[in-house]
Amino acid sequence: MNDLLRPCLALFGLLTLLTGVAYPALITVVAQVAFSHQANGSVIEIDGKAMGSDLIGQFFDEPGYFWGRPSATGPVGYNSAASTGSNLGPTNPALHDAIRTRVESIRAAHPGQSDSVPVDLVTASGSGLDPHISPAAAEYQVARVAKARGLSEEAVRKVVSEHTEGRTLGILGEPRVNVLKLNLALKAGVK
């Protein structure tokens, strides 16, 4: 029995060092060197102050800012510790009621808007943390934001256009607008 125990413990120790210490250390070094911004949370800083992450949505409800997707992360929206979808299926009456309430709220905030409310303004993403909206959702909000900021709609559209990201690698996903980056650009001032 002792003949087997010693090699087993030695192998256990070796594998622990390789997979529990050396490999994670190597991956951490590679990530910090090659992908430092992403490895450190993709934090957006302005004048040394963290404003948020470009990977996690934030709550905006003031008329002068663009609003993101609803968050399904519980009582506190965009809580990355509680990342989850609503888990309400398409035939669930609670989902229909929530969407109806959100549509009414969006329409009330945009009284001159007669277009259909973009779906991403009234439904949460699978994670409940999506920082992006579609260009259509941004366009839907242009008049409200421009009026609240005392800007022309064309000036606000230009900022939206400048912050619209294309498909990843030209083929993956859909065009999107990062709400935090867009709102930070508006806060910095439109020229």
N, C-alpha and C positions, 0 to 999 in steps of 0.2 A: 504493500500500500504506500509506504514512504517513497518507493521508487517512482510512483506515479505523481505523488503530491508535489514534489519539488519541481519537475518540469511544467506541471500545470500552473503552479504559482508564478514561475518565471515567465511563462507565456502570457498569463494574465497581466503581470506587471508590465511586460513589454508592449502588449496591445493597448493597455491603459495609457502608457506614455505616448505611443504613436497616435492613437485615435482620440485620446482625451486631452493631450497637451500639444504635441508637435503639429498635428494637422490643423487644429483650430488656430494655433499661433501663426502658422504659415498662411492660412486663408485670411486672417486678420491683417497681416502685413501686406499681402497682395491687394486686398480691398482698400486699405488706407493709401497705398501707393497709386493704384490704377483707378480707383473709383472713390476718392475721398469724400466728395460731396454726397454721394448716395449712401456710402457706408456710415456717414454721420447724420443720417436722417433727412437729407435733402432740405436742410433748413435755409430759409430765405432770411438774410440779415440786411438791415438798413442801418447805416451808421453804427455798426457793432451790436445792434439790438435785434434779437430774434423776433421775426414777425409771424412765423409759422413755417410749415413744411409745404413744399409744392406737391406732396403726395397725399396730404390729408386735408379735407375740406374744412372750412370754418363757417361759422354762422354770421350772416350779415342780414339785417332787416331794415336798415335805414334807407330812405328813398334815393339817396345820392350814391348808393353802391349797388352793384349787381348782386343778385341773390343766387345761391347755389342750389343744388338738389336738396330735398329734405333728407334728414338723417334719421336712421332707424336704430340708433344706438342707445335707446332708453330715454330716461328723463333728461339727460344732458346730451345734447346733440354733438356729433363729431367727436365722441369719446373713443379714442383709439384702443383703450383697454376693454371696450365692450363692442368691438367690431362685429356687426351682424346685420343681416337683412331682417325684414319684418316677419318673414316666414308665413305671410298671408298669401294664400293661393289666389289665382285669378277669379275664382267663383266665390270667394269669401266676402260676405256682406260688409265686414269691417274694413276691408280694403276699399271697396266701392265707396263707403261712407267717408273714409279718410281722403280719398282722391277727390270726391265731390266737395268736401270742405276746403281742400287745398285749391281747387279750381276757383271756387267762390272767392277765396282770399286773394288769389292772384288777379282775378278779374276786378275786384274792388280796388286793388292798388294800381291798376292800369285801365282806368275808365274809358279812355279813347281807343283802346285796342279791340278790334273786332275779329282778329285772327284767332284760330284755335290755340289754346294754351299748349306749348310744347310739353310732351310727356315727361321729359326729365325735370321739369319744374314742379311736378306733382307726385313723382314716384322716387323712392329711395333706391340707391344702387344696392347690389348684393352685399357689399361690405358696410354700407351706411356711412362711408367716409369719402366718397368720390369727390375730388377737388375740382372736377371739370363739369362744364355744361356744354351743350351743343351750340354751334353758331346760331341756330334758330332760336334757342332759349335766350342767348345774349341779345339778338336782334329784337326779340319780343320786349325786352326791358329798356331798350335804348331811349325811347321817348321819356319814360319816367326819370331815368338817371340824368338825361340832358336837362330836363325841366328843373329838377332838384338842384343841379349844379350851376344852372344859369348858362349852359353851353348850348351850342347848336347840335342838332342830332347828327349832322355830318361829322363834327369834331369827335363826338363819342363813338360813332361808327368807325372812324379812323383808328381810334385806340383799340377797339374790339378787333379790327382787322389785323393790327400789329401784334396782337396777343392770341391770334388763332393759330393753333398748332395743327400741322397737317398729319396725315397718316404716318405711323411709324414705318420707317424704311420704304415709304411711298405706297405700301399695300396693306398694312395691318391696322385695324381699327378704323375709326372715323375721325374727321376733323373735330377739334375740341378747343375749348377756351378754359384756361385755368383761372378760376374766379379770384383767388387771392392775388395772383400776379396782376390781373386786370384791375382790381380795386386799388392795389398799391400804385399802379401807374396813374390812376385817376387822382389818388390822394397826392401824388407828387406834382400834379398839375398838368393840364392839357395845353399844348402849345398850338 
